[in-house]
Amino acid sequence: MRRLGTYLVHLVLLVASLEVACRLGFALPYFADRRIFHDELSWRRAWVRLRGPGPEIRYGQDVYDTTKGWKSRPNIGSVRRADGAVLSTNSHGLRGSTEHPYERRSGLPRLLLVGDSFTFGEGVSDAETYASQLQRWLPGVDIVNMGMRGYGHDQMLILLREEGVKYAPDVVLLGFVGRDMSRNLLAFRDYAKPRFVLRRGALALTASPVPPPEMLLQWDWVRPRLYDMASLVGQVVSEQTGLQAREEAAVTAAILAEIARVAERIRAVPVVAYLPVGPELSGAPGTLAGERFLSQFCESHREVRCFSTGPRFTEALESGVRFSAQGHWDAAAHRVAAEAIGSYLVREHLLGAS
């Protein structure tokens, strides 16, 4: 018993020493001053370190939401951001000042856009987003932009279930960005968020409801840093072995299929449009992982209409148009996306005689 007690004391001291070492390690500038990996732990550390006073979650115009983690603040009145872009939201927190009542206007087809910050229009003014430019391209269509900054496909699905179905759209179009697939495996990005996991082939929602910022900050100090370090190592192993890529593909495919089912239940046509971003805009040859995944998904889900805006971007590049491969789209890229989406919708007669 004495020997067992000695072993237990040594074990406790070892664990305590490792915990102290991990806390000191995470306090070093190399770890503390930048997010090294696109993993849940790094996002969480960055949010806790940069968290300031006020109700904002990550961006100055986003607020806490119990089911999705965050959403755009409603009734933002033409705020000019540091990058010069003019940003506003309506009473439902949707991009732009136009109000879209849930009730349909007689005889007017409705298009509902779902997506991340590229659909939201981060970095450009209200009138420059591809949703706004598409509205001018299709004046006989009521276009509702439900793009939200930082969202994964999991949050898009929840938003569609909670709010999107109320608009009774004719078409639900998801702006698909390949890098969003990794967000579907995280329970923290920009802020805490819900996450779907696959159980016996079916989606199961976890990490919901999302805890409020005050609670997360209050208890962060007791979170074991030894556990965080183990999670970081596990993340690297998962990436190197390909486990993460396979899980991303499986979960994302299940989420997209559920988005299509939600659209069909309200008698809307589900459409997925591939949006090239970052280095993809440079005209590099070859099919990228995200586009390849979407192509395979659409082959096995014929009920979903799929197309890529990539060819229209290639045509624009060949005609001399240049896009920034860094950060978010500029107004020119949004214009090309609007042209590609508008041409597809008209060609496929998905919005009547629009």
N, C-alpha and C positions, 0 to 999 in steps of 0.2 A: 504493500500500500504506500509505503514511504517512497519507493522508487517510482510508482505510478504518479504520485503527487508531484515528484520532481520533474517527470516528463511533461505533465500538464502545465506546470509553471514555465518550463522552457518553451513549450509550444505557444503559450500566451505571450511570452516575451518576444518570440520570433514573429508572431503575427503582428504584434504592436509595433515592432521595429520596421517590418515591411510596410505597415500602414503609414508610419511617419516618413519613411523613405519615399513612398508614393506621393504623399502630400507635398513633400519638399520638391520632388521631381516635377509635379504639375505646377509648382509655383515658379519654376525657372522660366526665364524669358522665352526659351526655345519652345516650350509647351504653352506658356501662358499668353504670349503676345500674338499668337497666330493659330489658326486652325489648320493642323497638319494634314488630317485625313478628312474625307467626306463621310464621317461616321457620326453616330448618334452622340457619343460622348463628347467629341470635339464641338459639335453644335451646342450642346448643353453648357459646356465650360465657357464658350464665347458669350452665350446669352447671360449667364450669371455674372460674368466679369463686366459686361458692358451695360447691364441693366441700370436704367436711371429712373428718376421719379416720374410719376404720371401713369396713365392707363395704357400707354403704348406697349405693344408686345415686342416688335422688332423694328418696324419702320414707324415713322411719325404719324402715319395715317391708318395704322392697323390696330385693332383692339381685340381683347380676349373673347373667345367664343367657346362655350362648354363642349360642343360636339365636334368642332373642326379645329380647335386650337386658337385660331385667329381669323379675322375677316376684315374687310375694309370698313373704316368708319363711315357711317352714313352722313349725308348732308355736308360734305366738304365743299366749300364754295370757292372755286377757282383759285386754288393755292398755287403760287409760283414757287417751284422747288429750286434747289441750289443749281441743278443742271439746266435751268431755264424753262423746263417743261411746265405747262399749266395743267393742274390736276384737279378734278372735281368728281364727286360721287352724288348719286341721287338719294332719295329717302330710304332705299333698300340697300345702300352701300355698294351699288353697281357703278362702274366707271362711266363718267359723263354726267351731265346735268339733266338729260332727258328722263322723264318719268315714264315707267312702263307699268301700268296697272295690270293686275293679274287677269282682269277680264279682257277678252279679245275684242278688238274693234271689228265690226262686221265686214266680212269680205277681204280682210287684210291678212295675208299669210305671215306667220311668225317664225323667225329663225333664232334659236337659242345657242349662243356660243359658250363653251366650257373650256377652261384651260388654265395655264399658269400665268406668270408675269409677262410672257410674250403676248398672250391674248389680252391681258389686262392693259398692256401698253406701257410698261415701265420705261422711263427715259424719254418718252415723247408726250406731246400735249394731247388733250382730249380729241381734237379734230384730226390728229395724225395717226391714231390707232387703226389697225386694219379693220376693226369693227366699224369705226366711223367712216372710213373710206369706202367700205363695202356698203354702208347705208346710202352713201351718195351714188354708188354704182347701181344699187337696187332700191330706188326710191319707193317702189310699191310694196316693200317688205318691212315689217316691224322687226328690227334686229336688237336683241337683248344680249348684252355682253356680261357674262357671269365669270369672266376670268379673274383669278385671285392670285396675288403675288405669293410665290413660294410654295404653292400647293402641289401635292402629289396627286396621282390619279385616285387614291383612296379618299382624299378630301373632296375632290371633284365629284365623286360618286355620292358622298354624303350630302354635299350642297345640292346636287341634282335631286336627290330624294326629298330633301327638306323644302327647298325653294323652287328649283327649276320646274318641277311638275306643276306648280301652281300657275305657271304662265301658259300651260296647254299649247306648247309649240308644235308646228308642223314638222320641223327638222331640229334635231339636236346634233350640233357639230362640235366635236372635240378637237381642239388644236393640239396634236400630239408632238411632244418634244422628247426625244430619246432619253435625255439625262433625267427626266422625271421618274424613270423607272426605279432608280436607286432610292428615291424618296418613299416609295411604297414599302420599304423595309425598315423605315425609321419611325420611332415613337417620339423623336425630338428633332426638329429642324426649323430654324428661326425661333421656334418655341415648341413646347410640348404639343403633340398631335396624336390623333387616333391612328391605329394601324390594323390592317386586316391580315390574318394568317389563314393558311389552308389547313383545315381539319377534315380528313377523309374526303378531300377533293372539294369541300365547300368553304366559302368565305366565312370567317368568324371575326367579329370586331373585338379588338383589345384596346387597352389604354384609353378607355372611354368610360365615364366623362373625363375630359381633360381638366387637371387641377388648375385653379387660378394662380396667377403669378405670385401672389403673396404667400400662398402655401408652399409653392415650390422653393421660393427663396428662404422661407422660414426653416425648412428642413434640409436644405442642401448641405449644411455643415455636418450633419450626421451621416450623410451618404458615404459609404466606405470607398476610399480612393483605391484600395487594393482591388475591389470589385471592378472599378473603372479601368484599372490597368489590365486586368484579365480580359475585360471586354474589348479593349483596344487590341490586345494580342489576338484574341479570337477573330476580330474583324480582319486583321491582316491575313491570318491563316485562311479565312473564308474567301477572301479575294484571290489569294494565290492558288488555291485549289480549284477555283471555279464554282464553288458552292454558292457563292453570292449571286453570280450571273444566272445560274439555273433557278435559284429561288426568285430572283427578280422577274425572270421571264414567266414563271408559273403564276406568281401572285398578280402580276400585271395583266396577264391574259384573262385571269378570272375576274379581275376588276372591270376590264373593258367589256367582257361578256355581260356582266351585271349591269353596266351602264346601258348597253344595248337593250337589255330586257326591260329596264326601267323606262327607256324611251318608247319601246313598243307597247308597254302597258298603257301609255297615254296616247297611243296611236300616232307617235312621231317617228320619223325616219332617222335611224342612227347613222351618223356619218363621222368618219375619222379622217382628219387631214394631217398629213405629216408636214411638220414645219422644220426646215433646216436652220440650225443656229451655230454660232461660233465658227470653228474651222470649216464646217460644211459650206459656209457662204463663200469660201475662197475658190470654189470650183474644183476641189480635189476630186480625182476620179475614184470610182469604186463605191460600193454600197456599204454604208455604215451600219453598225450593230443595231441601232434603234430602228432604222428603216427596214433592215432585214427581218427583225422581229415582227414589225407591223405587217410586213408582207406575208409572213408565215401565219400570223394570227388571222388575217383576212381570208387566207386560203381555206382555213378551217371554220370560219364563221361567215358564211355567205350572206347572212341576213344583214351584215354590217357593210355599208358603202364605204370604200376606202380609196383614197387617192393621195398623191404627193404634190406639194407645191414646188418641189425641187426643180422640175423641168422649167417652170416659169422663171425661177431665179437664175438658172443656167442661161436661158435666153437673154435675160437682162444683163448678165455679165458679158455675154458675147456682144451685146449692143453698146457696151462701154459703161454701163452702170456699175458703180463700186459700192460695196457694203463693208461696214466695219465688222471684222471677225472677233472683236472683243466686246464682251458685255452684251447688252440687249440691242435689239434692232433699232435702226434709225428710221426716220419717216419714209425714206425711199424703200426700205425693206418691207415696211408695213404696206406700202402701196402695191408692191409686187405680190405680196400675200393676198391682199384684197382682190386683185385682178385674177389670181389663180383660183381662189375660192368662188368668186362670182361667176367666172367662166364655167366652172364645174357644175354649180347649182343650176345655172341656166341650161347648160347642155343636157343635164340629166332630168330636166323638168321637175325638180323636186319642190319648187315653190310656185307651182301653177304657171301663170302667164307673166311672171315678174320679169 
